[in-house]
Amino acid sequence: MPSLARKLLICAAVDGLVIQPLATKGQRTPSPAKIKYGDTTVSSLPRDQSPDTSKPNSSFEAFGVVGLFTVSRLSYLITITGRQQVAQVRGFPVYVVTDVALTPCTGRSEAEVAVANTAAKLRRASAQKVVDDSDSESEIDAPLATRGDDAEDPGALSDRDTSVDGDATGAGGDRRSSIAEDVIKRRGTYGRFAQSWFSSKGWALDQKRNPGIIETNQAGDSTSNAKKVDTDKELSDTVKQEKVDPPPAPLAGETLIPKLLRFAHIWLGTSRSFYFSYDLDITRSLAGQSTTSPTATLPLHQTADPTFFWNRNLLEPFQGVGDAALLLPLMQGFVGQRTFVVDRQPPQADSQEDSMEMNDMSPAVESEVQFPPPERASVDLRASEKKFIITIMSRRSTKRAGLRYLRRGIDENGFAANYVETEQILSSPTWDPASKIFSFVQVRGSIPLFFTQSPYSLKPIPVLQHSPAANFRAFKKHFELMGKAYGPIQLVNLVEKHGVESIIGNEYEKAVNKLNEQKTEGIPPVAFEWFDFHSACRGMKFENVSLLLDTLGREIEKMGSTVERSGQIDRKQNGVLRTNCMDCLDRTNVCQSSVGKFMLDLQLKEEGFDMTTQIDQENSWFNTLWADNGDAISKQYASTAAMKGDYTRTRKRDYRGMVNDLGLSLTRFYNGMVNDYFSQAAIDFFLGGVSSMVFDEFEATMMSKDPGVSMIKMREQAIETSQKIAIEDDKEDFIGGWTLLSPHTSNTIKSLPFEEVVLLLTDTALYLCRFDWKLDKVSSFERVDLARVVSIKIGTYITSTISPAEADESKNVGIVITYEPGKFDIKRTNTRSLSSTSGQSDQAPENNGAVEGPTVVPAAVSGILNQGILNAITGKPQAQPPRKIALKALHSKTAMTDAKDVKRMTENEFINVIATEIERLVFRNQPLAGSSESRQSIIEKGDIISLAEAKKSTGILEQLGHSIKKLVWA
């Protein structure tokens, strides 16, 4: 495949930011690319027009381009400035991103300052690393075997590019550690609370690990830790140094730019969540690619699976520029690797010194601390021993991506939240083509139904959404996609069979049964196993997960593994195991690791090794690898490490693990309430699901919308449903329907909160339908006879001024329809109560594919009963005051419609069309007697609520409340 640039120079030229790829040995130098200041158009430059980088801090080195994004008038280039090798696959290195730089592209002065700051920061970090390395004790590391361009690139392992260390991944040995040691060592990965707790206490980590050498190293450790803190502070201040001063009058959303840059720096860089390879397509499993595939000649960004290609949208500006040397795909998830040795003829227990050695077995205390045991060379192995490498690759889906309570269930296209494909690969250390390569794939994903859970509870109740028909359509699409990708599917449902989780669990089981009954072509039979994890493992008896393996062991054996030899697929995995709990994190991690160990034993047995006879039965090299995988996925979805991680690492559960899980639960609770809303908006923006307008909307509401649900389709369905329910007279001709905002209380102009309603227009009447958007049902509607309409007013309709978007007079317009109550006006309310918390589902038959028609009773009959009684008492008719229907246009341009380039009428045009159509039909229903003169328009133009009036009515408490929200959430 075409070569990707492994090193870049970024510098600020006169008219744009220049990206100069550096040639590796034996490769021709790719063409430079230039990002023009201002409009950020990307173009290719001739090879002889290399930028001048002779001045100090005029450029900095990067390892790849993440992409380019624009918010309002500000644009930024994201480049990889730190990487670490975490594995080698087929002899090629796989890296994790450890740091990124965000360089402004708005103007030359800002770009030059940012480039200089980044160059200086990288130089300081490099110098500090050299000092730290010279002061530290020498360690024996087993470097990974690599090949390809990096092997001959003198800059491939630079001062910011580190290979795998002994306790991370790769060929180095892995020692056993207690839970406390593991938590201390990984203090930055256990959530924000834990991170602050450890740092504020100032624990001397080396003293905790090395109690025998406290006096000797105490001073040195303090100095080293102080230097490290200073370096970390410098790295964390990168964004502040690089940010562009906002314009004198910032547009809406631009005030959130500093927060967005901080998030991008952490999410894409220091979180260590994104992985890449210059030579391999890590977005596809072994079964999905082959060394003999005809796509081997295509560039990597064209062969990458779009489902797991996370920076595809950010790289769009670079498409078609130059020779694709800058288009480096990133994958979010996890990549880890361990080596281990097994023995066909393990020695007896009385001769353990000569027995098989696993890389994780612990030496003496002193040597364990400073000198991890070197990896045993292949020449040291006995004839009955063999070395293997186990690799885990987890690929998070870009579809319905996001954070815990903000992305649950499924979307209308069949994509489930927190969908992760995990591949376990077993191979020889050298990836010898003559040896077998085994690959076993499992997936996890949220229960594929529409449901939500509130973040304001430690154990929230799942709330089902939308109609049964809508749920089953999305459910069916999900398994069509899975069947096409994997074949037969075995479902493992780990939620509780009793309590709040059973609500969604029961609906899941019903949907599976219905799917199997239909026997749809293209969807293989779906097997369903409901294993109540909490019930089976009550009392911290997590070893009872073996009960699940007893049930599914034979099915897993039938699935088998994908086996490759000499570049050819000998055998493909037949089917896939799909596991879920509520979050698809903690319980799922435990079960998937157990299934992975079960399959590893089968694979090694096929190679002639019996794992039950090995000396080391703890297999900590395997447990730690899977625990790291679980922590990585958990941090990406819930912002903390996985709970129950102590069992995954040690296969033991005690009170210390429970205490740790409590802290993680509180951290998740805090993040769900405070941090996740903005983070979700930023993730949706970077993936291209929404435009930069999402930050304007977030500033107004402090919330983020779900781009996985098409509001256009939902509104069309709501209009269709409302038409079937509200318009009972077949003689009425349906003219049109629209969705608008209306005060919660009828006959008012400003009654917060406003809710989205459906307005229907026939040739004789208006229908205002209040719609339950969660259940796809009409909750109530009122009918207004057009013959009773008195006037129509259109104009500015501002209900709040706490955000720029809400105070924009051009976008906040509405219509007020005044009418006199008449005998044909009715109001009906749906009295059915469909509560998903009761555990009972609606068993009524479907109505033409739409929601069930409500049982309606008269709620108010104007001019008939009440008026008749009053007239009988007084002896004369009593005039009723006119009533009003207030409607406000939805914003025509939103973050979701703007991202999809949907063209719509402006708010003023939309309101004018509705007003003109209503007036035309009102005149038809109110004919003038014997007059040939033209009628005077009943449409009045004027402010419904002006900006000045809105400012007066926006109370201090409302402004204070929004300020507090902005302080917390933004």
N, C-alpha and C positions, 0 to 999 in steps of 0.2 A: 504494500500500500504506500501511497505518497508519504514522504517524511514530514513529521511535524517539527516545528521549531522548538528546540529544547532550552534555548536561552534567548532572551530578548534584551535589547537596550531601549529604554523609554526616555525620550528627551523632548524638551519644549523648543520647537523651532519658531520662526517668525510668524508663520501663518497657520500653524497647527501642531498638534501633538504627534510626534513621529515614533513609530514602533519599528525598530530595526532588528530582524531576526539574525542571530549569529549562526554561522555554518559550523556543523560538526565535522569531524574528520571524514573525508571521502564524500561529502555532500556539497552541492552547489549552494551558494548563499541565496536564500529566498529574497524576493523583492520587499523593500520596506513599505509600510502602510502609513498614511497620514490621516489624522482626524482633524478636520477643519474646525477652527474655533468658531463658536457661535452656533451654526446649524449642524455641527457634528457629522457632516457627511464624510464617509470613509472612502479613500481612493488609494490606488497603488502608485508607488513612485519608482522611477528607474533605479536599477541597482547601483549606478554610479553617483546617485544623489544621496549618499549617506550623510547623516547629520554630523555636525562638529561636536564631539564629546570630549575635547581636550581640556576644557575648563573644569575646575573642581566642582563637584556636585551638580554638573550639568546634565547628568543622566543617572539612571539606576538600572540594575539588572533584575530581570524577572524570569520566571520559569514557564510562563504561559499566560494567555489572555483568558479571563473569565467572561468578560463581555463589557457592554456599554449600555448605560441607562440614562434617561432624561426625565427630570421632574420639573414641570413648569419651564423656566428659562435656564435651568442649571443641568449640566451633563457631567457624567463621571465615567472614567475608564477604570475597570477593575482588573488588576493583574496579580498573579501569584508571586509573592516574594519569599515564601518559605514553603518547603516541602520536606517530607520524610519518607524514606522507603519503608514500606511495611510488609512487603511480600515480593516474591518473584514467581511468576507463572510462565511456564514454558521457557524459562531462562530470561524473561523480560521483567524489568522492575515495575512494581505498582506503588504509587505514592499517595500519601494523604496530604492535603493542603493544610499548612500550619500557620500561614499568615498571608494577608493580601494588602495591596495598596490601592487606595481610591484617589485618582488624580483628576482634578477638575479640567474640563475642556471648554470652559466658557470664554476665557481670554488668555492672552499670553502671560501677563503678569502673574495671575493666579496659578497657571500651570507651572511657570518657572519656580515659584516659591514652593509649590507642592513637590515638584521633582527634587529640588534641593533638600527639602526636609526629609523626604523619603530616603534619598541617597545618604544623608548624614546619619539617619537613624539606623540604616542597614550597616553602615560602616562601624558605628558604635557597637551594635549588636555582634558584629563579626569579631571586633577586637575583644569584647567582653567574653565571647565564647572561647577565644584562644587563651585568655587568662584563666578562665575556669578550667579548661582542659589541662593546662599546664600545672594548675594547683591540685587537681584531683588525682586520686590514686589510679594507677594503670589498671585497666580491666581487659580481660580476654574476651573478645567478641569474635564470633564466627560470622564473617561477612557472607552475604547472600551471593550466590553465583548469578552473574548477570551477563547478558549478551546484548547485541544490538548496538546502536549508536552510543548509548550512555557508557558502554564499556570502554570506548575509545575517546570519550569526550573528557578532556582534562578539567572541564568545569562542571562535570555532571555531579560530583560530590563537592559542593562548595561550602563556604562558611555558613550558609543558611540551609544546607541540604544534608541532612543526617540520615545515615542508614539505621536499620533496626537495632535497638539495643537489646540487652539480654532479657529484660523482663517485659518487653513489649511483644514483638512478634518475630517471626523468622527463625533462623537456625540456632540462635543462641539458646542456652539452657534456660529452663523456667523453674524457679524454686518455689517451694510451698510457702505460704504465708498465712498468718492468722487473719481473722476479719479486721481486727484493730489495725494491724500493719497495712492491710490492703486499703482500708478507708483513709489512713493517714497519707499513704503514698499517693492516693488518687483524690486528695482533698478537693481539687478543683472540679471534679466530675460528679459530685454528689449533690448538686443543686446549689442555689445561691445562698440559702441559709447555712448549709454546711460549709461552704467556701468562706463565708464571712466569719463563721464560728472558729474555724481552724486558724485563720489568719489573725484574728483579733487576739487569740490566746497566745500567739507567738510561740507555738510549740517548736522545740528544737528537734526536727524530724530525725536527724542522724543520731541524736542522743537516744531517741526511742528505739531506733533500730539497732544501735551499736552500744549497748550498755557497758561493754567491757573497755571502751576506749574513750569515755566521756572526757576525762581530764586532759588527754593528749590533744584532742581535736576540737575542744570547745571554742577556743578563740578563733581558730581558722574557720570553723563552721559559721560562727557569727559573722565574720567578715564576708564569707562567701554568700551567706543568706542575705546580708545587707546589699551586696552587689546585685544579687539576683532580683531583689525587690525593686532596686533602682531601674534595672533593665526592664522588668515587667511594666513598671510605670511608664517608661519611655515608649514601650511598644503599645501600651493601651492609649497613649496620647496621640497616636498617629493621626486619627481622624480630626482631632482638634487642630493639629498642625496643617492638615491638608484642606480643611473646609474653606469654602469661598465665602467672603463676607456677603450677606444678603443684600439685594438692591435696597435703595432708600425706602421704597414702598413695596415690600414683598407681597406677592400674590398669595391667594388662599392656598394653603398647603405647604408653602415654602418655609414656614416657621418650623415645620417638622423635619426639614432636611438634616440638621445635626443629629437628630434621633435616628433617622433612616441610615445615615452613614455609620453611626456607631453599631446599629444592628447588622448592617452589611459586613462590617469588619469582623464582628464576632461570629455571625452565622456562617459566612463563607470562608473565614480564615481560622481564627483561634479556637473555634469549637471543634476542629479536627473531624468534621462530618463529611467532607467531600474528598473523593478519590479519583485518580486518573492514571492513565498509562499512555505513553507515547506510541506504543507498539501493539497493544492489545485492545480488543473491544470488550471491556469488562462489564458492559451493560447487558451482555447476553451470556446465558449459561453454556456449558459444554455441549448440551444437546442442541442448542440454538445456533451453534457456529461450528465450523470445521476448517482445518488447515487447508483442505482442498477445495474450499468454497470459491465459486467464481467471484464473490464480492471481495476477495483478498486484494484485488487491484484497486478497489475504490478507497477514497479517503475515509478516515475514521468517522467523521461526523455524518457521513452518508450511510454507513453500516450500523451505527449505534441505534439501539432500540429507543424510539421517542418516549416510551413510557418511563425510562430510567435516565433520560438525557436532561439533566437539570438546568444547564445553562444554555439550552437551545435558543430560547427567546432572547437572552442577553447577547448571543453571538449573531443575531440576525443582521445587524449593521455591517458585519464583516463578510457576509455571504456574497460570493461572486467577486471578491477582491483578491487579486494576486493568485497564488497557487495553493490556497487553503492551508498554508503552513501555520496559520494562527488559530484555526478552528479546532480547539482541544475540548472534547466532551468531558464533563464532570458528572460523577455519579454520587448521590448521597446514600449513605448506609453504613456499611462496615466491611473492612477487609482485614483479616488476621491470619496468621500462619504459625504452625509449630512443627518441629521435627520430633520423631520418637523412634525407638528401636524396639523390635519385638523378636522373640526367639521361638523357633519351631520346637526346640527341645529344652525348655527352661530347666535350670539346675534345681536341685532340691533345696529346701529351706535351710539346711545346715551348711550350705556353701554359697551364701548370698554374695560374698565379695567377688566371686567370679561370674555372677549371674548377669542376666540382661539388665542394662541400665537405661532408665528413662531420663530424658533431659531435665525433668523437674525434681529428681531425687536430691535431697539436701545433703551437702557436705557438713563439716564441722562448723561451729558457730562463727568463729572468726573468719574463716574462709568464705562462709555463706554471705557475709556482709560485703566484703570488698572484692572477692575473687569468685565470681560465678563460675561453676565448673565448665571447662571447655567442652565443646561438642566433640563427641567421639568421632574420630576420622573413620572412614569406611574401611581402611586397612586394619583398624584395631578390632573390627567385628569378628566374632567367631563364625564358623561356617554355617551354623544354624541360625544366625542372627541376620536381620535385614532392617535397614533404615527406611522410613517413610516420611513424607510431608503431608500434613493435613491443613487444608486451606478453607476458610469460611468467607464467603462473599454474600453480603446482604444488600439487596437493591431496593431502595424505597421508590415507590411509584410517584410520578409527578401528577397523576390524576387524583383529584380530591385530596391534594396534599395540604398539610397544615398541622394544627395543634389540637390537642386532646378534646376538649369539650366544644370547640368551634368547628371541628370536622368529625362528625359521627356518621355512621350508617353508610348510605349510598347516595349517588346522584342519579339524575334521570337518564344518563348514558350508561349506567351499569357499573360505574367505577366506585369501589369501596374505599373508605377512609383507612389510613394507616395500613395500606397494602404493601407488603414486603415479600419479595422473593429471596429465599435464603438457600444458597448452594454450598454443599459440603463436598470438597474435592480431596481425593486420596491419590497420591502419586509418589513416584520415586523422587529423591532430592534433586536429581539431575534432569528430571522429566524425560527420561530415556524413551524415545519413540517405540522401542521394542517392548517396553513395560506397559502394563495396563494403567490407564487413568480412569478412576471411578468418579462419578458425579451423581449426587443425590440432592434433589430439589424439594423443598417444602415452601409453602406460602402461608402467610397470615393476613387477615383483613377483618375490618369491622363487620358486624352482622349486616348483610346486604338488604336492609330495609330502611325506610325513612323514619328516623327517630332522633331525638335530641335529649340532652341531659343538662341540667343547670350547673354552672360552675360554682354556685354559691352553697354547696353542700358537700360534705365529705363522702356521702354515699347517696348521690342523687337518683331520683326515680326516672327511669327511661320513659319518655313520652312519645308515643307513636304519632306519626304525621301522615297527612294525605289519605286518599281513599284506598281501599283494598285493591282496586283495579290498578291505580297508579303504582302502588307498591309492587304488585306482581309483575308489571311490565318491566320495571327497573331490575327486579330480582331475576327475571328471565334473561335479560340482556347480560347481566353479570355472568351467569353460568354459560351463556353462549360464548362469551369472550374466554372464559376459563377453559371450556371444553375444546375450543379451537387451539388454545396454547398448550394444554397439558394432556388432554384426553380424559379418561375416567377420573372422577373426583371423589375423594373420601373426606367428608366433613367431620371435624371434631369440635363440638360445642362445649365449652368449659364453664358456662355461666351456671348460676344456682338454679335448681329446679323448684325452689320455694323462695318466697320473698320477692323483693322488687325486681330482681333480674329475671325472674320467671316470666314477666310480662312480655319482654322481647324474645325470650327463649322459646316460649310457646308459639308465638307468631312465626318465628324462624322455622320451627318444625312443621307447622301447617303449610308454609310456603313450599318447603322441600317435598312434602307429600303430594301437594297439588302439581308441582313441576313433574314429578315422576309419573303421576297419573296421566298427564297429557302426552307424555312420550313424544316430545317435540323433536323433529329432525334436526340434527346438528348438535344436540345436547345429549351427551352420554348419561346413563343412569347415575344419579347422585346418591351415594351412601351417606347416612346420617348417624353419628354416634354422639349421644349426649352424656358427657362425663362430668358430673357435678364435682368439680375440683375441691371446693371448700368442704363439702360433706365427706368426700372420700379421704381427704387429707387432714381432717379435723384433729386438733391436738398436736400440730406441727409434724405429723407423720407424712411428710412429702414423699417418702419412699413408696407410698401407696399408688404413686403414678404408675408403678409396674402393673397395676390392675388394668390400666388402659392398654398397655402393651400386650398383656395376656389376651385381651379382646381383639386387638387389631394386628397382632404380630403376623398372622398368616396373610392378611391383606397387604401389609407393608412388604412382606417377602415377594408377593405376586407383583407388586409395583417394580421392585428391583431398582437397579441403578443404570445410568448411562455409562457405557464402557467404551473407551477409545484405545486403539492400538495402532501404531504406525500411521497415524493421521487419519484413520478410518474409524467410523462409528460401528463397533461390533454389535452393540445392543443399546436400545434406548429405554429409558425409564417409561413404564406403562402406567401413566396416571400421576396424581399428585395428592398430597395430604394438605388440606386447608384447615388451619387451627384458628380458633378465636376464643377470647373471653370478652369482657366488656371493653377494656382498653386495648386488647391484643398486645399486652406487654408482659406482665409479671407471670401470671399462670401460663400464658402461652410460651414464655421463655423456658420455663421448667419442662413443659411437655415436649417442646421441639428439641431441646437438648437431649432428652431421654430417647426420643425417636432417632436422633442423629447418632447416638451411641449404639443403639440397636442396629442401625444400618452399618455403622463402621465395623462392628463385630462380624456381621455377615460378609462384608467385603474382605476383611482380613482372613476369614475362614475360607473364602474362595481362593485366597493366595496361599493357604496352607498354615495359617497361624490361628491358634486357639487362645483368645484373650482371657478365658476363664482360668487358664493354667499359668498365666504370667505372674511373676513375683509381685510387681506393682499392681495392686488392684484399686488404688485410689484414682489413677488416671488424671492427676491434677492438671497435666498439660492440656487435656481435652476439656475438663470442666472450666478452667480459667479462660480458655479461648471462647467457649460458648457464653460464659458470664460477661466477658468483654463485649461480645456481640449484643447480648441483651441490654447491657448498659448503654451502648451506643444508640440503639433504636429507641430506647426509652427516653434518652436525653433529647432526641430529635422530635419526639411526639409529646412528651410530658415535661421536658426541661429538667429531669432528674435522672439519676441512675435507676436501674430496675430494682423493684422490691423482690424479696425472696432470693436475692443474689447470693446470700451466704450459702443457701442450699445448692444453687447451681455450681458454686465454686468448690464446695467441700463435701457435698452430699450429706450435710448435717445441718440441723436447724435447732437453734437455742434462743434464749431470751435476748442475747445481744443483737441477733438478727431482727428480732421483733422491735427492739428499741430503734434500730437504724431505720426500719420500715416506717415507724411512726414519724420520724423526722422527714423522710421522703414524702409521706402523705401530706404533711403540713406545707412543705415546699410546693408541692403540686397544687394544693388548695390556693396558696398565695398567688402563684403564677397564673392559675386559671382566672382569678378575679382581677388581677392587675396588669400583668405583662403581656398576656397572650393576644389581646385584641389588636394592639398595634403590630405585633409580630406577625399575626395572621394576615393583616392587610399588606405588610411588606412582602411576605412570601407569595401571596397572590399576584402582587405587582411584578416581582422578579420572574415569575413563571409565565407572565403574559396573560393571565386570566382577567386582569383588570388593568385599566390605564392609570396614569398618575393622578387622575381625579379621585382615586380612592383616598388620598390623603386629605383632599378638601372635604370629602364626606366624613372621614374619620374625625377631622377637627370639629365638625358640626355635631356629630352624634356620639363620638368616642366608641363607635362600634364598627364592625366590618361585616359586609354582606358575603353571601356564599355564591361565587361565580359558577359553581357546579350545577346550580338550579337556574334554568332559563326563565326569567320573570316574564319575558314576552310570551312564551308558551303557557305559563301558568295563568297569565291574565286572559289569554284567548280562551283557555278552558274555563276560567271563572265566568267569563261573559256567556259562553255557551251553556254552562250549567245554570246560571241565573235566568237565562232566557227560558229554559225548559221548566223551571220551577215557578217563576213569577208570572209569566204571561200565560194565563189560563184560557183566554178567549181566542179561539182559532181565527176569528174574524179580524183581529188586530194584525196589521201588517208591521213586521219588525223592520225598523229603519236602520238602527245601529246601536252599538254598545261601546262604552269607554270605561276605563278605570281612572279614578281621581281620588283626591284626599278630601275628607269631610270631617267636621267636628264630631266627637264621640256622642255628644248630646244633640238630638234633633232640634231644629228651629233655633239654632244659635249660630253666630258668626265666628266666635272664638271660644271654643270649649276644649281645652287640651285633655287628653292627647287626640291628635288627628289620626284617623284610620283610613286605610285604603278601601274604597267602596266601588261598586259597579253601578254605572248609570246606563239604563236601557231606555231607548226611545222607540215608540211605535207611532202609528199615524194618529192615535187618539190620546195617548197617555205617556207620562214619564214614570219610570220605576227606579227607585233608589234602593239597591240591594246591599245589605251589610253582609260581608263574606267572611267565613272562618277559613283563613288561608292554611291553617295547619291540618284541617280535616277535609278541605275541599268541599265545604257545604255552605249553603245559604243560611245564615243565622236569623235574618229578618229582612223584610222588604216593605216598602210603602209605595202606593200608587197614587199619582197625581193626575187628575183629568186636565188635559191641555186647554180645555175650554175655560178653566178657572185660573189660568196663568195671567197675572196682572202685569208684571214687569220683569226685565232681565237686566242685571248690572254686571259689567265686566271691568276689570281693572286690577291695580296692584293689591296684593293680598299677602301681607307680611305678618306672620304670627309670632316671630321671635327675631331678635337682633344679636343673639349671643355668638353668632359665627358669621363670617362674610358671606357664605353661600346662602344663608337664611335671610340676609338683609339685602340681597341683590334684587332691585326692583324689576329688572328685566326678566328674571327667572321665577319670581314669585307672583304669579297672577292667578286670578280665579273668576268665578261666576256665581252670582247670587240670583236665584229664581224665586220670585215672590208670587204666591198664589192665594186665592180665597178658598177655604175648605168647602168641599161640596159633598153631595150624597154619594158620589161614585168613588170618592177617595177612601182607600183602605190601607190598613197596616197589619201585617201578619208576622208572627214570630215563630220560629222553629222551636218547639217545646221538647224535642228529643234531647237527651243528654248522653253523649258518647264519650265516656271518660276512659282513657287508656290506663289510668291508675287502678281501676277496679279489677283488671285482669279479664274482663269480659269483652269480647269483640262483637262488632255489629254483624249479625248473621242474616240480615235482610237481603233479599235478592238485589242484584245490580239492575240499574235502569239504563239500558241502551249504552252500556259502557261508561256512563257518567255516575255521579254520586247518587245515592238513594234520595228520592223525593221526601221532603220533611213532612211530618204530621203537623199541620198548621191550624191554629185557632185564632179567631179574631182577637186582637189585642186592643184595638181602638177603632171604632167606627164613627167617624166624624159626621155630624149632620143628620144622623139617623136616630140612634137611641137617646143619647144625651140631649140633643137638640129637641127631640119630640117631647121628652119629659118636661124640659124647661118651658117649652111653648104651652104645654097643657096647664102648667102651674100659673104662668103669668098671663096667659091668654093672648100673647102676641109673640111673633118671632123675635129672637135675639140674634143680632149680627155677631159673628165670630171674627176676631182679629185676623188679619192676614198672617200666613206662615211663610217661612223662608227655608230654602234648601241652599246651603252654602257649599261650594265645591272649589277645590284648589287643584291646579294642574300639577301633575308629577313632573319632576325635572326631565326634560327631553333628552339631555345628555348626561349619562352616568358613567361611572368607572367601568361598568360591564359593557354597556353599549358602545362606549368610545373605543374599548379594546377590540371589539369585533367590527368596528367601522360601520355601525348601523346608522343609517340616515333617517332622521325623524324631523317632524315639524317642530318649530320653536314653541315655547309655552304660549306665547301670544297667538300664534297661528292656530294652535290646537284649541284654545278657548274660543277664538272667533268662529271657527268651524262649528263647534257645538252650539254656540249662541245663535248663529245664523240659521242653522237647521231647526232648532227649537222654535225660533220666531216664525219661520215659514209654516210650520205645522200648527202653531197657535193661531195664525191668521186663517188657516183653513178651517179650524174648529170654531172660530169666532167670526162668522161672516157678518159684514155690514149690511143692514137692511136698506135697500133702495138708494144706495150712494155709489156714485161712480168716481168719487175723488180718491186719490191715492192715500193709503193709510200711513199714519205716522208710526215710525219705528218704536218698538217697545224696548229696544236695547239702549241702555244708558251707559256711557263710559265715564268712569271715575274711580277713585280709590275706594276699595272695600275696607282695607286697613292700610293706611299710609305708613311710610317709614317713620315719620315723626311720631305718629300715634303709637306705632309698635314700640318705639324706644321708650315712650312714656309708660306703656303697659308692661314692659319687661321689668319685673320686679327685682329688687336687690337680692332676694333669696335665690331667684332663678339664675342671676348672674353669678352669685357666689357659688351655687351648686355646680355650674358649668366650670368655673375656675378651679374648684377642688377636683372635679373629674379630670380636667386637663392636666392639673398638677400630678395626679396619680397615674393616669393612663397615657398621657402624652409627654 
